[in-house]
Amino acid sequence: MVRPIDTGTPDLLAELHDDGVLVATLNRPDTRNAFSGAMGRALGDIYRMADADDAVRVVVLTGTPPAFCAGADFSSGSDVFERSDAQAFSANPVSPPAWRIRKPVIAAVNGHAIGVGLTLTLHCDLRFFARDAKYGIVQVRRGVMPDALSHWTLPRIAGLANAADIMLTGRTFMGDEARELGIASRVLPNDDVLPHALEVAHDMAVNTAPVSVAVTKRLLWSSFAMSPSEIDRAETDLHHHLMGEADAREGVNAFLERREPNWSLTVNNNWPDEWPGANEDI
């Protein structure tokens, strides 16, 4: 069963599957899903809802074919990069970004992803790319600069040398090179990207413990600002939080009995109160 979710705009479609997988779809196919303000606001709202709703286990972000997101909307010509209200403008158009929420987010990049279309995927935990699509952070070729916190995400994902190659040249590349550059988690034939992402999301929703995944994700994204001793302390504290609880027993029993686990802990009811990043605001 699939339950549609009202996003408040046709620019973003959303539906929650009965396995706990929420699919959010960028939906401006006539412009190859060129990014709009309404799309960004709605996506942030969906992320916030996913974080708060224990029925949501995994989010999949994709685009209505034939593209994932072609980047900025150039339908107004050069006015697209005119100055706007300085107080209202943010270079990051989606708040919260996907890494701040406690549910895993998979980008099913099923077609071209250019500019903000690519930088938004860097917010996600996993990125599955289409082999024959075109990718690039091209803003320096348009007289502006990379956005959506990509100066923070891309060096962490791909390394400084690859980030410089991508961001300073503004060049485009295909799926296999995206994997070589360290951006893509996996590269697949274009038509296989979304089905594969849904398969992985379903496996995670069923077979991974919600709180275990949530604290692991939060610690991963926090780790670059932490020392080894801080990581050691956080891992130890989180192990104490999880060990001896129902899901720690259920995970082992389900494995030994060769059955699907029946998790009982939830992110909202069993989130640890004190550890680095525990109460990070979204």
C-alpha positions in Angstrom: 0.0 0.0 0.0 1.2 3.5 -0.8 -0.1 6.7 0.9 0.3 10.0 -1.0 1.6 12.9 1.1 0.5 16.4 0.4 3.6 18.6 -0.1 1.7 21.8 -0.8 3.2 22.0 -4.3 3.1 20.0 -7.6 6.9 20.6 -7.8 7.5 17.8 -5.3 5.6 14.6 -5.0 5.8 12.3 -1.9 4.4 9.0 -0.9 4.9 6.7 2.0 5.1 2.9 1.3 3.8 0.4 3.9 7.4 -0.8 4.5 8.4 2.6 5.8 10.1 3.9 2.7 9.2 7.5 1.8 9.7 8.4 -1.8 10.1 12.1 -2.6 10.1 13.0 -6.3 11.3 16.3 -7.9 8.5 16.9 -10.3 8.9 19.5 -13.0 9.5 17.2 -16.0 8.8 19.9 -18.6 12.0 21.7 -17.3 13.9 18.5 -16.5 13.0 19.1 -12.9 14.8 22.5 -12.8 15.0 23.6 -9.2 12.3 25.9 -7.8 11.9 27.7 -4.4 8.7 25.8 -3.8 10.5 22.5 -4.5 13.2 23.3 -1.9 10.8 24.4 0.8 8.7 21.3 0.3 11.7 19.0 0.4 12.8 20.6 3.7 9.3 20.0 5.1 9.4 16.4 4.0 12.8 15.8 5.6 11.5 17.4 8.8 8.4 15.2 8.7 10.5 12.1 8.1 12.6 12.8 11.1 9.6 13.2 13.4 7.5 10.3 12.1 8.6 6.8 13.4 6.5 5.3 10.5 9.2 6.6 8.1 12.3 4.4 8.1 14.2 5.5 4.9 13.8 8.3 2.5 14.4 7.9 -1.3 14.9 11.2 -3.3 14.5 10.9 -7.0 13.2 12.8 -10.1 10.4 12.4 -12.6 12.1 11.2 -15.8 13.9 12.1 -18.0 16.2 13.8 -15.4 16.9 14.0 -11.8 17.4 17.8 -11.6 18.8 20.0 -14.4 19.8 22.7 -11.9 18.6 26.3 -11.8 15.6 27.3 -13.8 16.8 29.5 -16.7 13.3 30.2 -18.0 13.6 33.9 -16.9 17.0 34.3 -18.6 19.8 36.0 -16.8 17.5 37.3 -14.1 17.8 33.9 -12.4 20.9 35.1 -10.6 19.8 38.7 -9.8 20.2 39.8 -6.2 17.4 39.0 -3.9 16.5 40.1 -0.4 19.7 39.6 1.5 18.0 38.5 4.7 15.7 36.0 3.0 18.3 34.5 0.7 20.3 31.4 1.6 22.7 29.5 -0.6 21.3 26.3 0.8 17.7 26.0 -0.5 16.7 23.0 1.5 16.4 23.2 5.3 17.1 20.9 7.1 19.6 19.2 4.7 19.2 15.5 4.5 22.2 14.7 6.7 20.6 16.4 9.7 17.6 14.1 9.9 17.9 10.8 11.8 16.6 8.6 8.9 18.8 7.4 6.1 18.3 9.3 2.8 19.2 7.6 -0.5 19.5 9.8 -3.7 18.2 7.8 -6.7 19.9 10.0 -9.3 18.0 8.6 -12.3 19.2 11.2 -14.9 21.1 14.4 -15.4 22.0 16.2 -12.2 23.6 19.6 -12.8 24.4 22.5 -10.4 22.1 22.4 -7.4 20.7 19.2 -8.8 24.1 17.6 -7.9 24.9 19.5 -4.8 21.6 18.4 -3.2 22.5 14.8 -3.6 25.6 15.5 -1.5 23.3 16.0 1.5 22.2 12.3 1.2 23.8 9.3 2.8 23.9 7.1 -0.3 23.9 8.1 -3.9 23.0 5.8 -6.8 23.8 7.3 -10.2 22.7 6.6 -13.7 25.6 5.5 -15.9 24.6 7.5 -19.0 23.5 10.7 -17.3 25.5 13.9 -17.1 26.7 15.4 -13.8 28.5 18.6 -12.8 28.7 21.5 -10.3 28.9 24.1 -13.1 28.2 27.3 -11.3 31.6 28.9 -11.9 30.8 28.7 -15.6 27.6 30.7 -15.0 29.3 33.5 -13.1 28.2 32.4 -9.6 29.6 29.7 -7.3 28.7 26.2 -5.9 25.9 26.2 -3.4 23.9 24.0 -0.9 26.9 23.6 1.5 28.9 21.8 -1.2 32.1 23.3 0.0 31.6 21.3 3.2 30.0 18.1 1.8 32.0 17.4 -1.3 35.6 17.5 0.2 34.3 15.1 2.9 32.8 12.8 0.4 35.3 12.9 -2.5 38.4 14.4 -1.0 39.9 17.9 -1.5 41.7 17.1 -4.8 38.5 15.7 -6.4 36.4 18.5 -5.0 38.7 21.1 -6.5 38.6 19.3 -9.9 34.8 19.3 -9.9 34.1 22.7 -8.4 36.9 24.9 -9.9 36.6 23.6 -13.4 32.8 23.4 -13.5 33.2 20.5 -16.0 30.6 17.8 -16.5 31.1 14.0 -16.4 29.2 10.8 -16.7 28.2 8.2 -14.1 31.3 5.9 -14.2 33.5 8.9 -13.6 31.3 10.0 -10.7 32.1 6.7 -9.1 35.8 7.1 -9.8 35.6 10.6 -8.2 34.0 9.1 -5.1 30.6 10.8 -5.4 28.5 7.8 -6.5 27.9 5.0 -4.1 26.9 2.8 -7.0 26.4 3.3 -10.8 23.7 1.5 -12.6 21.8 1.5 -16.0 19.5 4.5 -16.0 16.3 2.5 -15.7 17.6 0.5 -12.8 18.5 3.3 -10.5 15.2 3.9 -8.8 14.3 0.2 -8.5 17.7 -0.6 -7.0 17.3 2.3 -4.5 13.9 1.1 -3.5 15.3 -2.4 -3.0 18.1 -1.2 -0.8 15.7 1.1 1.1 13.3 -1.8 1.7 16.1 -4.0 3.0 17.2 -1.2 5.4 13.7 -0.5 6.5 13.1 -4.2 7.4 16.5 -5.4 8.5 18.2 -2.5 10.3 17.3 -1.3 13.8 15.9 2.2 13.7 17.8 3.6 16.6 21.0 1.8 15.6 20.9 3.4 12.2 19.9 6.8 13.5 22.8 7.1 16.0 25.3 5.7 13.5 24.2 8.2 10.8 24.4 11.1 13.3 27.9 10.1 14.5 29.2 9.6 10.9 28.2 13.1 9.9 29.6 14.5 13.1 32.9 12.6 13.0 35.0 15.1 11.0 34.7 17.6 13.8 35.6 15.1 16.4 38.9 13.7 17.7 39.6 10.0 18.0 39.1 10.2 21.7 35.8 11.9 21.3 34.7 9.2 18.8 35.7 6.5 21.3 33.7 8.2 24.0 30.6 8.6 21.8 30.8 5.0 20.5 31.1 3.7 24.1 28.2 5.8 25.4 26.0 4.7 22.5 26.9 1.1 23.0 25.8 1.4 26.6 22.6 3.0 25.4 21.8 0.2 22.9 23.2 -2.9 24.7 20.7 -4.9 26.8 17.7 -3.3 25.1 15.0 -5.2 23.3 16.4 -4.5 19.8 19.9 -5.9 20.7 18.2 -9.1 21.7 15.8 -9.1 18.8 18.6 -8.6 16.2 20.5 -11.7 17.5 17.4 -13.9 17.8 16.1 -13.0 14.3 19.5 -13.9 12.9 19.7 -17.2 14.7 16.1 -18.1 13.8 16.5 -17.0 10.2 13.5 -14.6 10.2 12.9 -10.9 9.7 13.4 -8.9 12.9 10.6 -7.2 14.7 12.1 -4.0 16.1 10.4 -2.2 19.0 12.7 0.7 19.8 11.9 4.0 17.9 13.9 7.1 17.2 11.5 9.4 19.0 11.0 7.2 22.1 14.5 5.8 22.6 16.8 8.6 21.4 19.8 9.1 23.7 19.7 12.4 25.5 23.4 13.1 26.0 26.2 12.5 23.5 27.9 14.8 21.0 25.3 15.7 18.4 22.4 14.1 20.2 20.3 17.3 20.3 21.5 18.8 17.1 18.7 21.1 15.9 17.1 20.4 12.5 
